[in-house]
Amino acid sequence: QMQLEESGGGLMQAGGSLRLSCVAFGGTFGNYGVAWFRRAPGKERELVSAITWSGETTYYSDSVKGRFTISRDNADYAVYLEMNSLKLEDTAIYYCAADFYYSARMPHVFSPSVWGQGTQVTVSS
């Protein structure tokens, strides 16, 4: 059973940058689409960004488009989320997730079968 572990969260001032990492242990990571979700206080979980197994197709929510960049390195069993121009509303717990059936044909649809434990991102003014 594949396990996911996030790192890179922390406290950052608005306008700054953070890079989140998601590393997989076990399983066939290269066969899975991987996504970043976030849950802000008092809000529902949101799909932030996703990437297909090959890395050829990516998805971004409107709230982060142009500021965040997702990438992956299958050789290192890792997916990254580069977050630039951070805003106060980016404050949330960020979760890495994997979906074996994630498809470029429906990039906004992601159904995780594996979740990480989450990493806190706090953006201050």
TIRO-2110 file (N, C-alpha, C; in Angstrom, 1 decimal):
// TIRO-2110
0.8, -1.2, 0.0, N, 1, A
0.0, 0.0, 0.0, CA, 1, A
0.9, 1.2, 0.0, C, 1, A
0.6, 2.1, -1.0, N, 2, A
1.4, 3.3, -1.1, CA, 2, A
1.1, 4.3, 0.1, C, 2, A
2.1, 5.0, 0.6, N, 3, A
1.9, 6.0, 1.6, CA, 3, A
2.5, 7.3, 1.0, C, 3, A
1.9, 8.4, 1.4, N, 4, A
2.3, 9.7, 1.0, CA, 4, A
2.7, 10.6, 2.2, C, 4, A
3.7, 11.3, 2.0, N, 5, A
4.2, 12.2, 3.1, CA, 5, A
4.5, 13.6, 2.6, C, 5, A
3.8, 14.6, 3.1, N, 6, A
4.0, 15.9, 2.7, CA, 6, A
5.1, 16.6, 3.6, C, 6, A
5.7, 17.6, 3.1, N, 7, A
6.6, 18.5, 3.8, CA, 7, A
6.7, 19.8, 3.1, C, 7, A
7.3, 20.8, 3.9, N, 8, A
7.5, 22.1, 3.3, CA, 8, A
6.6, 23.2, 3.7, C, 8, A
5.5, 22.8, 4.5, N, 9, A
4.6, 23.9, 5.0, CA, 9, A
5.3, 24.8, 6.0, C, 9, A
4.6, 25.8, 6.4, N, 10, A
5.2, 26.7, 7.4, CA, 10, A
4.5, 28.0, 7.3, C, 10, A
5.1, 29.0, 8.0, N, 11, A
4.6, 30.4, 8.1, CA, 11, A
5.3, 31.3, 7.1, C, 11, A
4.6, 32.0, 6.3, N, 12, A
5.2, 32.9, 5.3, CA, 12, A
4.3, 34.2, 5.2, C, 12, A
5.0, 35.3, 4.9, N, 13, A
4.3, 36.5, 4.7, CA, 13, A
3.6, 36.6, 3.4, C, 13, A
2.5, 37.3, 3.3, N, 14, A
1.9, 37.5, 2.0, CA, 14, A
2.8, 38.0, 1.0, C, 14, A
2.7, 37.4, -0.2, N, 15, A
3.6, 37.8, -1.3, CA, 15, A
4.8, 36.9, -1.4, C, 15, A
5.1, 36.1, -0.4, N, 16, A
6.2, 35.2, -0.4, CA, 16, A
5.9, 33.9, -1.1, C, 16, A
6.9, 33.0, -1.0, N, 17, A
6.8, 31.7, -1.7, CA, 17, A
7.1, 30.5, -0.7, C, 17, A
6.5, 29.4, -1.0, N, 18, A
6.8, 28.2, -0.3, CA, 18, A
6.8, 27.0, -1.4, C, 18, A
7.5, 26.0, -1.1, N, 19, A
7.5, 24.8, -1.9, CA, 19, A
7.1, 23.6, -1.1, C, 19, A
6.0, 23.0, -1.5, N, 20, A
5.6, 21.8, -0.8, CA, 20, A
6.1, 20.6, -1.5, C, 20, A
6.4, 19.5, -0.8, N, 21, A
6.9, 18.3, -1.4, CA, 21, A
6.0, 17.1, -0.9, C, 21, A
5.8, 16.2, -1.8, N, 22, A
5.0, 15.0, -1.5, CA, 22, A
5.8, 13.8, -1.9, C, 22, A
6.2, 13.0, -1.0, N, 23, A
7.0, 11.8, -1.3, CA, 23, A
6.2, 10.6, -1.1, C, 23, A
6.3, 9.6, -2.0, N, 24, A
5.6, 8.4, -1.9, CA, 24, A
6.5, 7.3, -1.4, C, 24, A
5.9, 6.4, -0.6, N, 25, A
6.7, 5.2, -0.1, CA, 25, A
5.8, 4.0, -0.5, C, 25, A
6.4, 3.1, -1.2, N, 26, A
5.7, 1.9, -1.6, CA, 26, A
4.8, 2.1, -2.8, C, 26, A
4.3, 1.0, -3.4, N, 27, A
3.4, 1.2, -4.5, CA, 27, A
4.1, 1.6, -5.8, C, 27, A
3.3, 1.7, -6.8, N, 28, A
3.8, 2.1, -8.1, CA, 28, A
3.4, 3.6, -8.4, C, 28, A
4.2, 4.4, -7.7, N, 29, A
3.9, 5.9, -7.8, CA, 29, A
3.8, 6.4, -9.2, C, 29, A
4.6, 5.9, -10.1, N, 30, A
4.6, 6.4, -11.5, CA, 30, A
3.3, 6.2, -12.2, C, 30, A
2.4, 5.3, -11.7, N, 31, A
1.2, 5.0, -12.4, CA, 31, A
0.0, 5.9, -11.9, C, 31, A
0.3, 6.7, -10.9, N, 32, A
-0.8, 7.5, -10.3, CA, 32, A
-0.8, 8.9, -10.7, C, 32, A
-2.0, 9.5, -10.9, N, 33, A
-2.1, 10.9, -10.9, CA, 33, A
-2.0, 11.4, -9.4, C, 33, A
-1.4, 12.6, -9.2, N, 34, A
-1.2, 13.1, -7.9, CA, 34, A
-1.8, 14.5, -7.8, C, 34, A
-2.4, 14.8, -6.7, N, 35, A
-3.0, 16.2, -6.5, CA, 35, A
-2.7, 16.8, -5.2, C, 35, A
-2.9, 18.0, -5.1, N, 36, A
-2.8, 18.8, -3.9, CA, 36, A
-4.2, 19.3, -3.6, C, 36, A
-4.7, 19.0, -2.4, N, 37, A
-6.0, 19.6, -1.9, CA, 37, A
-5.6, 20.5, -0.7, C, 37, A
-6.5, 21.3, -0.3, N, 38, A
-6.4, 22.1, 0.9, CA, 38, A
-7.7, 22.3, 1.6, C, 38, A
-7.6, 22.4, 2.9, N, 39, A
-8.8, 22.7, 3.7, CA, 39, A
-8.5, 23.9, 4.6, C, 39, A
-9.2, 25.0, 4.3, N, 40, A
-9.0, 26.1, 5.2, CA, 40, A
-10.0, 26.1, 6.3, C, 40, A
-9.8, 26.8, 7.4, N, 41, A
-10.7, 26.8, 8.5, CA, 41, A
-12.1, 27.2, 8.1, C, 41, A
-13.1, 26.4, 8.4, N, 42, A
-14.4, 26.8, 8.1, CA, 42, A
-14.9, 26.6, 6.7, C, 42, A
-14.0, 26.0, 5.9, N, 43, A
-14.3, 25.8, 4.4, CA, 43, A
-14.2, 24.4, 4.1, C, 43, A
-14.8, 24.1, 2.9, N, 44, A
-14.7, 22.7, 2.4, CA, 44, A
-13.4, 22.4, 1.8, C, 44, A
-13.0, 21.2, 1.7, N, 45, A
-11.8, 20.8, 1.0, CA, 45, A
-11.8, 21.2, -0.5, C, 45, A
-10.7, 21.7, -0.9, N, 46, A
-10.7, 22.2, -2.3, CA, 46, A
-9.5, 21.5, -3.1, C, 46, A
-9.8, 21.1, -4.3, N, 47, A
-8.8, 20.6, -5.2, CA, 47, A
-8.0, 21.8, -5.7, C, 47, A
-6.7, 21.9, -5.4, N, 48, A
-5.9, 23.0, -5.7, CA, 48, A
-5.2, 22.8, -7.1, C, 48, A
-4.6, 21.6, -7.2, N, 49, A
-3.8, 21.3, -8.4, CA, 49, A
-3.6, 19.8, -8.6, C, 49, A
-3.5, 19.4, -9.8, N, 50, A
-3.3, 17.9, -10.0, CA, 50, A
-2.4, 17.8, -11.2, C, 50, A
-1.8, 16.6, -11.3, N, 51, A
-0.9, 16.3, -12.4, CA, 51, A
-1.0, 14.8, -12.8, C, 51, A
-1.0, 14.5, -14.1, N, 52, A
-1.2, 13.1, -14.5, CA, 52, A
0.1, 12.4, -14.3, C, 52, A
0.0, 11.0, -14.4, N, 53, A
1.1, 10.2, -14.1, CA, 53, A
2.4, 10.6, -14.9, C, 53, A
2.1, 11.0, -16.1, N, 54, A
3.3, 11.3, -17.0, CA, 54, A
3.8, 12.8, -16.8, C, 54, A
3.0, 13.6, -16.1, N, 55, A
3.3, 15.0, -16.0, CA, 55, A
3.0, 15.8, -17.1, C, 55, A
2.3, 15.3, -18.1, N, 56, A
2.0, 16.0, -19.3, CA, 56, A
0.8, 17.0, -19.2, C, 56, A
-0.1, 16.6, -18.3, N, 57, A
-1.3, 17.4, -18.1, CA, 57, A
-1.3, 17.8, -16.6, C, 57, A
-1.6, 19.1, -16.4, N, 58, A
-1.8, 19.7, -15.1, CA, 58, A
-3.1, 20.4, -15.0, C, 58, A
-3.6, 20.5, -13.8, N, 59, A
-4.8, 21.2, -13.5, CA, 59, A
-4.6, 22.2, -12.4, C, 59, A
-5.2, 23.4, -12.4, N, 60, A
-5.1, 24.4, -11.3, CA, 60, A
-6.5, 24.9, -11.1, C, 60, A
-6.8, 25.1, -9.9, N, 61, A
-8.1, 25.8, -9.6, CA, 61, A
-7.9, 27.3, -9.9, C, 61, A
-9.0, 27.9, -10.1, N, 62, A
-9.0, 29.4, -10.5, CA, 62, A
-8.3, 30.2, -9.4, C, 62, A
-8.4, 29.8, -8.2, N, 63, A
-7.9, 30.5, -7.1, CA, 63, A
-6.4, 30.6, -7.0, C, 63, A
-5.7, 29.6, -7.7, N, 64, A
-4.2, 29.5, -7.6, CA, 64, A
-3.6, 29.6, -9.0, C, 64, A
-4.4, 29.6, -10.0, N, 65, A
-3.8, 29.6, -11.4, CA, 65, A
-2.9, 30.8, -11.6, C, 65, A
-1.8, 30.6, -12.2, N, 66, A
-0.8, 31.7, -12.4, CA, 66, A
0.1, 31.9, -11.2, C, 66, A
-0.2, 31.4, -10.1, N, 67, A
0.7, 31.6, -8.9, CA, 67, A
1.3, 30.3, -8.4, C, 67, A
0.6, 29.1, -8.6, N, 68, A
1.1, 27.9, -8.1, CA, 68, A
1.6, 27.0, -9.4, C, 68, A
2.6, 26.2, -9.1, N, 69, A
3.0, 25.3, -10.2, CA, 69, A
3.3, 23.9, -9.6, C, 69, A
2.6, 22.9, -10.2, N, 70, A
2.8, 21.5, -9.8, CA, 70, A
3.8, 20.8, -10.7, C, 70, A
4.6, 20.0, -10.2, N, 71, A
5.5, 19.2, -11.0, CA, 71, A
5.8, 17.9, -10.3, C, 71, A
6.4, 16.9, -11.0, N, 72, A
6.7, 15.6, -10.4, CA, 72, A
8.0, 15.1, -11.0, C, 72, A
8.6, 14.2, -10.2, N, 73, A
9.8, 13.5, -10.5, CA, 73, A
9.5, 12.1, -10.2, C, 73, A
9.1, 11.3, -11.1, N, 74, A
8.8, 9.9, -10.8, CA, 74, A
10.0, 9.1, -10.4, C, 74, A
11.2, 9.4, -10.8, N, 75, A
12.4, 8.7, -10.4, CA, 75, A
12.6, 8.9, -8.9, C, 75, A
12.2, 10.0, -8.4, N, 76, A
12.3, 10.3, -6.9, CA, 76, A
11.0, 10.1, -6.1, C, 76, A
10.0, 9.6, -6.8, N, 77, A
8.7, 9.3, -6.2, CA, 77, A
8.2, 10.6, -5.5, C, 77, A
8.3, 11.7, -6.2, N, 78, A
7.9, 13.0, -5.6, CA, 78, A
7.1, 13.8, -6.5, C, 78, A
6.2, 14.6, -5.8, N, 79, A
5.5, 15.7, -6.5, CA, 79, A
5.7, 16.9, -5.7, C, 79, A
5.8, 18.1, -6.4, N, 80, A
6.0, 19.3, -5.8, CA, 80, A
4.9, 20.3, -6.1, C, 80, A
4.7, 21.3, -5.2, N, 81, A
3.8, 22.4, -5.4, CA, 81, A
4.6, 23.7, -5.1, C, 81, A
5.0, 24.4, -6.1, N, 82, A
5.6, 25.7, -5.9, CA, 82, A
4.5, 26.7, -5.8, C, 82, A
4.5, 27.4, -4.6, N, 83, A
3.5, 28.4, -4.4, CA, 83, A
4.1, 29.8, -4.3, C, 83, A
3.8, 30.7, -5.2, N, 84, A
4.3, 32.0, -5.3, CA, 84, A
3.2, 33.0, -5.0, C, 84, A
3.6, 34.2, -4.7, N, 85, A
2.6, 35.3, -4.5, CA, 85, A
1.5, 34.9, -3.5, C, 85, A
2.0, 34.3, -2.4, N, 86, A
1.0, 33.8, -1.5, CA, 86, A
0.1, 34.9, -0.9, C, 86, A
-1.2, 34.5, -0.7, N, 87, A
-2.2, 35.4, -0.2, CA, 87, A
-2.7, 34.8, 1.2, C, 87, A
-3.3, 35.7, 1.9, N, 88, A
-3.8, 35.3, 3.2, CA, 88, A
-4.8, 34.1, 3.0, C, 88, A
-5.6, 34.1, 2.0, N, 89, A
-6.6, 33.1, 1.8, CA, 89, A
-5.9, 31.8, 1.3, C, 89, A
-4.6, 31.7, 1.2, N, 90, A
-4.0, 30.4, 0.9, CA, 90, A
-3.7, 29.7, 2.2, C, 90, A
-4.0, 30.3, 3.3, N, 91, A
-3.8, 29.6, 4.6, CA, 91, A
-4.7, 28.4, 4.7, C, 91, A
-4.1, 27.2, 4.9, N, 92, A
-4.9, 26.0, 5.0, CA, 92, A
-4.0, 24.8, 5.3, C, 92, A
-4.6, 23.7, 5.6, N, 93, A
-3.8, 22.4, 5.6, CA, 93, A
-3.8, 21.9, 4.2, C, 93, A
-2.6, 21.6, 3.7, N, 94, A
-2.5, 21.1, 2.3, CA, 94, A
-2.2, 19.6, 2.4, C, 94, A
-3.0, 18.9, 1.6, N, 95, A
-2.9, 17.4, 1.5, CA, 95, A
-2.5, 17.0, 0.1, C, 95, A
-1.6, 16.0, 0.1, N, 96, A
-1.2, 15.3, -1.1, CA, 96, A
-2.1, 14.1, -1.3, C, 96, A
-2.5, 13.8, -2.5, N, 97, A
-3.4, 12.6, -2.7, CA, 97, A
-3.0, 12.0, -4.0, C, 97, A
-3.4, 10.7, -4.2, N, 98, A
-3.1, 9.9, -5.4, CA, 98, A
-4.3, 9.3, -5.9, C, 98, A
-4.5, 9.2, -7.2, N, 99, A
-5.6, 8.6, -7.9, CA, 99, A
-5.1, 7.8, -9.1, C, 99, A
-5.3, 6.5, -9.0, N, 100, A
-4.8, 5.7, -10.1, CA, 100, A
-5.5, 6.0, -11.4, C, 100, A
-6.7, 6.4, -11.3, N, 101, A
-7.6, 6.6, -12.5, CA, 101, A
-7.6, 8.0, -13.0, C, 101, A
-6.8, 8.9, -12.5, N, 102, A
-6.9, 10.3, -12.9, CA, 102, A
-6.5, 10.4, -14.4, C, 102, A
-7.4, 11.2, -15.1, N, 103, A
-7.2, 11.2, -16.5, CA, 103, A
-7.1, 12.7, -17.0, C, 103, A
-6.3, 12.8, -18.0, N, 104, A
-6.2, 14.2, -18.6, CA, 104, A
-7.5, 14.6, -19.3, C, 104, A
-8.4, 13.6, -19.6, N, 105, A
-9.6, 13.9, -20.3, CA, 105, A
-10.6, 14.7, -19.4, C, 105, A
-10.4, 14.5, -18.1, N, 106, A
-11.3, 15.2, -17.1, CA, 106, A
-10.3, 15.7, -16.0, C, 106, A
-9.5, 16.7, -16.3, N, 107, A
-8.5, 17.1, -15.3, CA, 107, A
-9.0, 17.7, -14.0, C, 107, A
-10.3, 18.1, -14.0, N, 108, A
-10.8, 18.7, -12.8, CA, 108, A
-11.5, 17.7, -11.9, C, 108, A
-11.5, 16.4, -12.3, N, 109, A
-12.0, 15.3, -11.5, CA, 109, A
-10.9, 14.5, -10.9, C, 109, A
-10.9, 14.4, -9.6, N, 110, A
-9.8, 13.7, -8.9, CA, 110, A
-10.4, 12.9, -7.8, C, 110, A
-10.3, 11.6, -7.8, N, 111, A
-10.9, 10.7, -6.8, CA, 111, A
-9.7, 10.0, -6.0, C, 111, A
-9.3, 10.5, -4.9, N, 112, A
-8.1, 9.9, -4.3, CA, 112, A
-8.4, 8.6, -3.7, C, 112, A
-7.4, 7.7, -3.8, N, 113, A
-7.4, 6.5, -3.1, CA, 113, A
-6.4, 6.4, -2.0, C, 113, A
-5.5, 7.4, -2.0, N, 114, A
-4.4, 7.5, -1.0, CA, 114, A
-4.3, 9.0, -0.6, C, 114, A
-4.1, 9.2, 0.7, N, 115, A
-4.0, 10.6, 1.2, CA, 115, A
-2.7, 10.7, 2.1, C, 115, A
-2.1, 11.8, 2.1, N, 116, A
-1.1, 12.1, 3.0, CA, 116, A
-1.7, 12.7, 4.3, C, 116, A
-0.8, 13.0, 5.3, N, 117, A
-1.3, 13.4, 6.6, CA, 117, A
-1.6, 14.9, 6.6, C, 117, A
-1.0, 15.6, 5.6, N, 118, A
-1.2, 17.1, 5.6, CA, 118, A
-0.1, 17.9, 6.1, C, 118, A
0.1, 19.1, 5.6, N, 119, A
1.1, 20.0, 6.1, CA, 119, A
0.4, 21.4, 6.2, C, 119, A
0.7, 22.1, 7.2, N, 120, A
0.0, 23.4, 7.5, CA, 120, A
0.8, 24.5, 6.7, C, 120, A
0.0, 25.3, 6.0, N, 121, A
0.6, 26.5, 5.4, CA, 121, A
-0.2, 27.7, 6.0, C, 121, A
0.6, 28.7, 6.6, N, 122, A
0.0, 29.8, 7.2, CA, 122, A
0.6, 31.1, 6.5, C, 122, A
-0.3, 31.9, 6.0, N, 123, A
0.2, 33.1, 5.3, CA, 123, A
-0.2, 34.3, 6.2, C, 123, A
0.7, 35.1, 6.6, N, 124, A
0.5, 36.3, 7.4, CA, 124, A
0.6, 37.6, 6.7, C, 124, A
0.0, 38.6, 7.2, N, 125, A
0.0, 39.9, 6.6, CA, 125, A
1.3, 40.7, 7.0, C, 125, A
END
